[in-house]
């Protein structure tokens, strides 16, 4: 026998109207009551939209997209891919960002209730206990993009699409080693960012595998040009300089490149520079940037297709994560990295 809204109201000791308001994100519900209603609804596996139904019967024809930020070429490309698929399917998009603030992310997710038929979420906080459980309506189809797939205890089953950040970072380090570089610095991304953590892990592991005697050289960044520029400033005054700098994204690589150029330190003659993502600007700077190409637009498009195609077959209620095959980045060798030894470097592509 299916669970009804009356069952939720009875167990939560509130009215049916209060359950409806809590599940649909209305503000005139006390926070403690809202959490109790959501907890009971999840415990009873109540699904107001019957998660097993197809999105073809949706009421809003709208998909929610919740991102950590909207600034920069990465998010522009991601939204381009999502929008392309949305247009093909006759859907509208409702987009929100939370600027890395966990409380604001919860508010953004709650604001989507009753307004969208499914959600695309990019979040470093998804592994935090309760972040999904407390903020998504029960039964709401959702797909995570480049987020930790280790959902916390009691979290509903979710789908995830991702990039092989770890493998891509290892590939870049191997390229730099093959090109003759032996001291390779790394500009890391934000501590709470899943992409950044995986790229740092790949750098550490490949450095240990390819250059066992080399010590990691890590400079802190924040995935923006300014932090890459600061890292470049640190390298200018260092007692000794690395042979190469691998930045966890292109924006930091470009910021570092600009700082070094301003100081008269030329890439690739003095220090090789490499990035990750292959944003459109990467091929047009001087020297053109060696990077790992991620089809960012395809990541967004794949996420929306996964949401639409999977809505009729939700993941196991046990909280498991359904993972799509990750996008594999492609090494793009350009002028900012060179082979110091004069031999031929192993590459995947040149553009």
Buried (B, 14 or more C-beta within 10 A) or exposed (E): EEBEBEBBBEBBEBEEEBBBBBBBBBEEBEEEBBBBBBBBBBBBEBBBBEBEBEBEEBEBEBBBBBBBBBEBBBBBBBBEBBBBBBEEBEBEBBBBBBEBEBEBBBBBBBBBBBEBBBBBBBBBBBBBEBBBBBBBBBBBBBBBBBBBBEBBEEBBBBBBBBBBBBBBBBBBBBBBBBBBBBBBBBBBBBEBBBBBBBBBBBBBBBBBEBBEEBEEBBBEBBBBBEBBBBBBBBBBEEEEBBBBBBBBBBBBBBBBBBBBBEBEBEBBEEBBBBBBBBBEEBBEBEBBBBBBBBBBBBBBBBBBBBBBEBBBEBBEEEBBBBBBEBBBBBBBBBBBBBBBEEEEBEBBEEE
